[in-house]
């Protein structure tokens, strides 16, 4: 069994380039979101939809966020914190859709164990009529090092979506999101293609191009506090003092840990 989890499926707003979307989501919006109280972890996955493996419909999601909570009550910060209203307003700058699914701990199951930071990952988005457990099991049998199945049934995203699409996910109802990690890209591609074929084209797949942990162990990471460009500048200057907890607390207060 997993932890209480929130899954976000994000579509880029027309007129916003992919590069701007990625930078803004990570360094502006993500830094804001990392200040929402209660997150145990918050990871951004910047993704590319795979158009060439037989899916009949591939939703243009280019961002998938995974947030975990140590306890169900910790999710209250996502709903009621002072930051939340600013998050809603900010989403309209770069997102066409922002579908959030709030899941209880028993809605997530994980098989396998691996150093995920060292592996490539993919996401599969399933419609409601497909059996997510069967698809996840097939990926494990095909050689995935680790598979996380998030059952979306019963989680309504329409209560959050506040961008320029009012459907709230009503045009297509998604039943599950599966993330799988692989050591062999060719093996991953073959397994995903087989999964799509077995679903008669109903599964859509996404390759993770970049992964950014914004919150870990209940505290914002350095990227979550300062954004990646600042972290790169600190690293380039070998400014180790900028990583010290005392410096970070002086700038960001107790929220920095």
C-alpha positions in Angstrom: 0.0 0.0 0.0 1.2 3.5 -0.8 0.7 6.8 1.0 -2.1 9.3 0.5 -1.2 10.8 -2.9 -2.3 13.5 -5.3 -1.7 13.1 -9.0 -1.8 16.1 -11.3 -2.0 15.8 -15.1 -1.0 19.1 -16.7 -1.5 20.4 -20.2 0.5 23.3 -21.6 -1.4 26.5 -22.5 -1.4 27.3 -26.3 1.1 30.1 -27.1 3.4 29.0 -24.3 6.5 27.2 -25.6 7.6 23.9 -24.2 10.8 25.5 -22.8 8.9 28.3 -21.1 6.3 25.9 -19.7 9.1 23.7 -18.3 11.0 26.6 -16.7 7.9 28.3 -15.4 6.4 25.2 -13.9 9.6 24.3 -12.2 11.1 27.6 -11.1 8.0 29.8 -10.5 4.9 27.6 -10.0 6.8 24.7 -8.5 8.6 26.9 -6.0 5.2 28.3 -4.9 3.7 24.9 -4.6 6.6 23.6 -2.5 5.5 26.1 0.2 2.1 24.4 0.6 2.2 22.9 4.1 1.8 19.2 4.6 3.6 17.8 1.6 5.8 14.7 2.4 7.1 14.7 -1.1 6.4 16.6 -4.3 8.0 15.6 -7.6 7.6 17.1 -11.0 7.9 14.9 -14.1 8.4 16.8 -17.3 7.1 14.5 -20.0 6.7 13.9 -23.7 3.6 12.2 -25.1 4.5 9.2 -27.1 2.6 9.5 -30.4 4.2 6.6 -32.3 3.3 3.4 -30.4 -0.3 2.9 -31.5 -2.4 4.9 -29.0 -5.7 6.1 -30.6 -5.8 9.2 -28.4 -2.8 10.8 -26.7 -3.8 13.6 -24.4 -1.2 16.4 -24.6 -0.1 16.2 -21.0 3.5 17.5 -20.6 3.6 17.7 -16.8 2.8 15.0 -14.3 3.2 15.8 -10.6 3.1 13.3 -7.8 2.6 14.6 -4.3 2.6 12.3 -1.2 1.4 13.0 2.3 2.4 11.2 5.6 -1.2 11.2 6.8 -4.6 12.0 5.2 -5.1 15.2 7.3 -1.9 16.6 5.9 -3.7 17.2 2.6 -5.7 20.1 4.2 -2.8 22.4 3.3 -3.4 21.8 -0.3 -7.0 22.9 0.1 -7.0 25.6 2.7 -3.5 27.1 2.9 -2.8 30.8 2.1 -0.8 29.7 -0.9 -3.6 27.8 -2.6 -5.5 30.7 -3.9 -2.3 32.0 -5.5 -1.6 28.6 -7.0 -5.0 28.6 -8.7 -4.4 32.0 -10.2 -0.9 31.1 -11.3 -2.0 27.9 -13.1 -3.8 30.1 -15.6 -0.5 31.5 -16.8 0.9 28.3 -18.3 -1.7 25.5 -18.0 -4.6 24.7 -20.3 -5.7 22.0 -18.0 -4.7 21.1 -14.5 -6.5 17.9 -13.4 -5.8 16.9 -9.8 -6.8 13.5 -8.3 -6.7 13.2 -4.6 -6.2 9.5 -3.7 -6.3 7.6 -0.4 -3.4 5.4 0.6 -5.2 2.2 -0.6 -5.6 3.7 -4.1 -1.8 3.3 -4.8 0.0 0.0 -5.0 3.7 -0.4 -5.7 5.6 -3.5 -6.9 9.3 -3.8 -7.1 12.0 -1.8 -5.5 14.8 0.2 -7.2 16.9 3.3 -7.2 14.4 5.4 -9.2 16.8 8.3 -9.6 19.0 6.0 -11.7 16.3 4.7 -14.0 14.2 6.0 -16.8 10.5 6.2 -16.2 7.3 6.3 -18.2 3.7 7.0 -17.4 0.6 5.3 -18.8 -2.8 7.0 -18.6 -5.7 4.5 -18.7 -9.4 5.1 -19.4 -11.8 3.9 -16.7 -12.9 0.8 -18.6 -9.4 -0.8 -18.4 -8.1 -3.1 -15.6 -5.1 -1.2 -14.2 -3.9 -4.1 -12.1 -3.7 -6.3 -15.2 -1.7 -3.6 -17.1 0.6 -3.1 -14.2 1.2 -6.8 -13.8 2.0 -7.1 -17.5 4.7 -4.4 -17.2 6.2 -6.2 -14.2 6.3 -9.4 -16.2 7.9 -7.5 -19.1 10.8 -6.5 -16.9 10.0 -3.2 -15.3 12.2 -2.6 -12.3 9.4 -0.9 -10.4 5.7 -0.2 -11.1 3.4 2.2 -9.2 -0.3 2.0 -9.9 -2.6 4.9 -9.0 -6.3 4.0 -9.1 -8.1 7.3 -10.1 -11.6 5.9 -9.9 -13.6 7.8 -7.4 -11.3 10.8 -7.5 -13.0 13.7 -9.2 -10.6 16.3 -10.7 -13.3 18.8 -11.5 -13.2 20.4 -8.0 -9.7 21.7 -8.7 -9.4 22.5 -12.4 -9.6 26.3 -12.7 -8.0 26.9 -16.0 -9.6 27.8 -19.3 -11.1 24.3 -19.9 -14.3 23.8 -17.8 -14.7 20.1 -18.5 -13.0 19.0 -15.3 -12.0 15.8 -17.1 -15.6 15.1 -18.2 -14.7 14.6 -21.9 -12.5 11.6 -21.0 -12.6 9.9 -17.7 -9.3 8.4 -16.6 -9.3 5.3 -14.5 -5.6 4.9 -13.6 -2.1 6.4 -13.9 0.8 3.9 -13.9 4.4 5.0 -13.5 7.0 2.4 -14.4 10.8 2.5 -14.2 13.2 0.7 -16.5 16.9 0.1 -16.9 16.7 -0.7 -20.6 15.0 2.0 -22.8 14.4 -0.5 -25.7 12.8 -3.0 -23.3 10.6 -0.2 -22.0 9.5 0.9 -25.5 8.6 -2.7 -26.5 6.6 -3.3 -23.3 4.7 0.0 -23.6 3.9 -0.8 -27.3 2.6 -4.2 -26.2 0.5 -2.7 -23.5 -1.0 -0.2 -25.9 -1.7 -2.9 -28.4 -3.4 -5.1 -25.8 -5.7 -2.2 -24.9 -6.7 -1.7 -28.5 -5.0 1.7 -28.5 -6.9 3.0 -25.4 -3.7 3.6 -23.3 -1.7 6.8 -23.7 2.0 6.8 -22.8 4.4 9.5 -21.8 8.2 9.5 -21.4 9.7 11.3 -18.5 12.4 13.7 -19.8 13.2 15.4 -16.5 12.4 14.7 -12.9 12.6 17.4 -10.2 12.1 16.7 -6.6 10.6 19.9 -5.1 9.8 18.5 -1.6 11.4 15.5 0.1 10.9 14.2 3.6 8.4 17.0 4.4 10.8 19.8 3.5 11.4 21.8 0.3 14.6 20.8 -1.6 17.1 23.4 -2.7 15.3 23.5 -6.1 12.0 23.8 -4.3 13.3 26.8 -2.4 15.3 28.6 -5.0 14.6 27.2 -8.5 16.9 25.2 -10.7 18.7 28.2 -12.3 19.7 29.5 -8.9 20.9 26.0 -7.9 23.0 25.7 -11.0 24.5 29.1 -10.3 25.4 28.1 -6.8 27.0 24.9 -8.0 28.9 26.7 -10.7 30.3 29.1 -8.2 31.1 26.3 -5.7 29.2 28.3 -3.1 28.7 25.6 -0.5 27.6 28.1 2.1 24.4 28.7 0.1 23.4 25.1 1.0 23.8 25.6 4.7 20.6 25.3 6.8 21.5 28.5 8.6 21.7 30.5 5.4 18.4 29.0 4.1 16.6 29.7 7.3 17.9 33.2 7.3 16.3 33.7 3.8 13.2 31.5 4.0 12.5 31.2 7.7 11.6 27.9 9.5 10.0 26.6 6.4 13.5 25.9 5.1 14.0 23.3 7.8 
